[in-house]
Amino acid sequence: MNEPEKKQIGELLLSIQQFHSQIGIAFPMEVVIIGKGGTKCMPADQEGSRVFITVLFKQIEAVASTIKNMISNLSPSVAKEILQTFLVEMLHLLNQIKMEGRYGNPIKINQAVILLYLVSGLVQHYVASTLEISIPSSERFLQVESIEKLFSLCKADYEYKNMSINHIFNQVIENCRIC
């Protein structure tokens, strides 16, 4: 891979890191509601990610569109194949969230957001290890977590220890297709 292609991949990974950061904002967690009746906490399965299907979702869709265009401009390569697989599932999950809408099923929305967070982190590890490059970083975005930390945050119960990143990625992609 020549230097211009490495630079192009690096910029693309930064866009995926931006997407990962934005999805991180919508990550399901307890929601504190302050109202006339006082303050109460709603568990993630009752509200969670769907409270973010507002302006943030439009920003996430815009970054996804940028990622799609950047992937389409890549020369044919193993990295492009990996990224196209990610893109298909990313767009599928975003569409699911959009169809559920602000008042949709919170469990389905949370599941889709968690899978988006997991797969957007994993794809960065996969591409970096395949091309033997380091994952680029920016102070503006969350640093992609280690694979172990990603699985822990997402409460994912995959068997990932002693497996190749290729196998782990494909296993998560299968779950995205089922979701």
Beta strands, then each sheet from edge to edge (+ up, - down):
strand 1: 31-35
strand 2: 38-42
sheet 1: 1+ 2-
end
